[in-house]
């Protein structure tokens, strides 16, 4: 028997047009928070090697239905589902949905309350809108990639969490929920244009503020939060693993010095002229013990020293275990739900399997109050 959804969004119906990148993560989070999400998949076709990326986790909590949107029947079926939906999310290039007759105009005509979420890298407008790209391209143009890495070296390529998931999925989710709140008050839906370049740019707001006031050098490894400060960076330990140090405030810095066995007056925290020597001293001391020894050494204080854990190690950390930050579903270890709700907690549920069209249409029949 399928586990019923729980969470603050129970009762909301969302159509997800299957994609890779930020769309399935946003849909997963909606399902975790209780939405009835129906994932529309395409019929198998040659060269579809990337169609199921991360599906063992990212497709959890929802049913799927295969529709051929290149056919007139498939498009008509989707519009029938749209009539009973609260929201739709898609990640095609601009113009694709319109060419299929499934753009905002057609969908909002069928359901004026619909919130139509569009997820792209470059956005629906602008000279790059029709061009291909990936996370690395979007964060490059947004200005954040330039700031990441070592001085004198090319920018470090981060995992695709900044553009795809931070600037993409999270802004799509925020926009979709805002649109649903508005539709609940006004009875009118709208289009949410979520672009990874836009979202990533918004996430750099603090650094633009610093740049405006002269508190940020527009180059790598030359600032407080980019690895230049000795008390905000990573250090190698005796076993080749690393610790992360984030002792920004003076009281925390004092505890860091004490934990490293250094006298309180050895270094002046914010005297940048002394940072190279401070970095060398810290690095030499951290290399004398293994990572986990340092982690235990600093565990009870506020020096802001943490072990740098691998993806495989993170679920076993005592804090993550205590909060059940990670779970297992069908034998697959994976992150649990976030954020937490006191009255309407969400849940992690397995993918519910494929539906046939008649079952989907019955489940998504237009409610009488519409």
N, C-alpha and C positions, 0 to 999 in steps of 0.2 A: 504493500500500500504506500502511495506517495506521501511523504511527510508534508503536512500543510505548512505554508509560509507563516512566519512570525515577523513582527517588526512594525515600525511606525508607518510604513507605507502600504500595509495590507489593504487590498481593494483597488489599488491603482494598476492599470494595465498598460504595458509598454511593449511595443513592437521593436525588435532589434533586427536590423538587416545585417546579416553576418559579415564580419570583417576581421582584420587583424589590427593589432595596436590598441589604441585607447578605447574603441567602441566596446569590445568584449569586456574590458575591465570595468567600464562604467555600468554595463548591463549586469555584470556579476555583483557589483555593489548594490545596485537597485534590487536585485533578487535577494541578496543577503538581508536587506532592510524590509523585505516583505512584498515587493511588487510581484505581480504575475507577469513575468517577462516571456514573450514568445519569440524565439530566435528563428528568423527566416533564413534558411540555407538554400544554396543553389544546387541544381542537379550536378552530379559529377561531370567533370570535363577534363580533357588532357591538359597537363601542366599545372594541376591544382595542388602542387606539393606544399604550399604555404597556407592552405585553407584551414588547417586544424591546429595552428600554432598555440600551444598552451592549453588546449581544450580540456585536458584532464582536470585542470583547476579552473580556468577562466570561463568554462561553460557550465559551471555548477549552478544548481538552483532553478533551472528553467527547462521548459519543453522546447522542442524544435519542430519546424514544419518546412518541408522542401517545396518551394514554388519556383517555377520557371518564369521569371519576370520579363523574359524576352518574348513570351507568348501573351496573346490577348487574354486568354483564360487566366493565366497566372497573375496578370496585372489586375484583372477584375476581382480575383480572390483576395488580393492584398487590400484593395480598396474596401471590400466587404469587412475585412478585419479592422481596417482603420476606423470604420464607422463606430466600432465599439471600444476603441482604444483611448487612453488618456494622453499617450505620448508615443512618438516614433523617433528612433535614432538611426542614423545612417552615416557611413564614412566614405562615400564615393567622391570622385573628383567633381568639382562644380559642373553642372549641366547634365550629368548622367541621369539623375532621377527625372529631370525635366524631359529628356529625350525619350524616356520610357513612359511618359504620361503619369508619373508618380511624384511629381514635384510638390512643393507647398501649395500651389494654387489648387491642384486637383484634390489633394488630401484635405485641405482646409474647407474646400467646397463640400466634401463628403461629411466632414466632422469639424464644425467651426470652433470647437473647444480644444482641438488637438494642439499639443505642443510638439513642434517638429524640430528635433535636434540634429544639427549638421556638424560633423566632425571632420575637419581637414587640417592639413599642415599649414597652408598659406592663407586659408580663408576663402570665402565665396567671391571676393573681389580683389582687385590689385593685379599688377602685371605678372606676378608669379602664380596666380590662382590656378591656371590650367596645367602648371608644370608638375612633374614628379618630384618627390623628395622623401627624406626620412628624418627621424629625430635629429641626427647630427646636422643636417642642413637647416632645420628650423631653428635650433638653438644657436647656430652660427650667425644667422641673420638677426636673431633677437638680441645678440650682444653678449650672451652669457658664456659661450664656449671660449671666447677670447680670454676670459678671466680665469680659466681652470687649467692648472698645470704648473710646470716648473719654469722658472725664468731661463731664457736662452734656448728653450726647447719648444717644439710645436705644442699647441694645446693638447691636453690629455683628453682622450675620448671617454666620456663617462658612459655608464650604462644608460639605456634609453628611458630612464625614469624621469628625466627633466622635461623633455618635450612631449613624448608620447603620453606619459602618465600624469606628470605634474601640470604642465601647461595644457595638456590635452584632456585626458579623462576627467580630471578633477574640475576643470572649468566647464566641460560639457555637463557634468553632474550638477554643479552649482547653478548653471543656467537653466537646466531642465527643471530642477526643483523650484527655482524662482518663477519660471513660466507656469508651472502647475499651480503655484500659490495664486498667481495673477488670474489664471483661468478659473480657479475656484471662486474668486471674488467677482470677476467680470463676466464669466461665461464665454470669454473670447480667448482662443488660442493664439499662438504666434510662432515665429521661426527663431530658433537659437543658433546663431552662427558662431561656433566655437572653433578657433584656429590655434594651433599649437604655437605659432609665432606670437600671437597676441597674449595668450596665457603665460608663456615663458617671459615675455617682456614685463608683464605685470609682476611676476615673481622677482624681478630685479629692482623693484621700486626702492628698496633700502639702499642699494648701491648707487642708484641715480641720485638719491638724496645726498649720500656721502660725496659723490662726484661734484655735485653742485656746490657743496660747502668746502671743497678742497680737502676732504678727509679720505679721498680714495685716489690712488694712483692707477691710471688706466693701463696697467700692464700686469703680467702675471707675477705671482710670488713677491709682492711688494706692499702687502696690506695686512691689516689685522686678521682678517678671516680667510685668507687664501693660502695659508701655510708658511707665511713669512714670520709671523710672531712665534717665538719659541714655546709659548704657553698655549698655542692653539694650532697643533699639528700632530703628526704621527711619528712614533719612534720605533726603531727596530730593537728587538730584545735578544737575549742570548740564544734563543732557539730559532731565530730567524722570523718569528712572528712579531706582531706589532701591538702597540697600545696607542690609543687616541687620547690626547690631552686637550682639555678645554677650560683651563683655569683663567678665565678672562677677568673676573673681579678680584680686587686686591685680597680679600679674605681667603678666597680659594687659592690664589697664587701663593699666599703665605703657607697654606697647608701643603701645597705641592713642594715648595722648598723644604719644608720640614720632613715630608715623606721621602725626599731624595737625600736627606742627610746634609742639607746645605744650610748655613747660617742665615738668619732673616735678612741681614744687610748685604748679602753677597751680590745680589743683583737688584737694580732699580727696574721695576716691571716695565714701565712705558718709556724707557730711555732707548730709543731705537738704535742708537750708536752702539749699545751694548748687546743687541740681540744676536749677532753672529757668535760672540763668545758664549752667551747663554745657551744658544742652541748646541754648540759643541759640548758644553759641560753636561747638559741634560742627556744628549745622545750617548756620551761615554758612560754615564751612570745607568741608563736604561739597558745598555748592552751587557750589564753584569749579571742580570737575572732573566729567567724565562718569562714569557708573557703572563702565564697564569699565576706565577708567584707575585708579579707586580699587581695583578688584578686583585688578588687576595690581600696584598699589603695595603692597598688604597680603598678596599671595599667599604670600610666603615666610616670614612671621612667625606669631606666635601672638596677634595682636590681635583675632582672632575677628570679622573683617569679611568678609562674603560678598555677592556680587551677588544681588539678588532677581530670580530668573529666571522668565519666564513658562512655562506648560506647553509651549509650542512650543520654547522655548529650552533647557529642561532636558536633553533627550537629547544635545545637542551640547557640554555642559560637559566639559572634559577629564577630570575625575574620574569622571563618569558613563560616559564612553566607555571609560576604562581598566578600570573594573569591569564593563562591559557591564550597567549598571543598566537600560538600556532596550534593546529589540530591535525587530524588525519581523517581522510574521507576515502573510502574504498581502497585503503592501503597506501594512499598518496599523501605524504606530509605536505601541509600547506598553511598559509596564514589564515587566521580565523576572521571574525567580523570586526569591523571598526567603522565609526566610533561605537561606544557602548551607550545603551539607552536603559534608564532605570525602570520605566514602566512598560515599555514595549520592546524588549530585546530582540535583535535580529537572530538569524540562525544560518548555519552552513548546511546546505542540503545538496544531495547529488543531482547531477543532471537528470531530468525526469524522462528522458527518452523522446522519441519522435511521435508526433501526433499525425493522424490522417486529417484531411481537409474538413470532413464533416464534423469530426470531434472538435477541431479547433473553432469552426464557425459556431457550433453549439455552445462551447465554453465562452466564446466572445460575442454572444448575441447582444444586440444593442439593448442596454438596460431601459426599463420602462420610463424612468425619470429623465431620460434624455429627450 
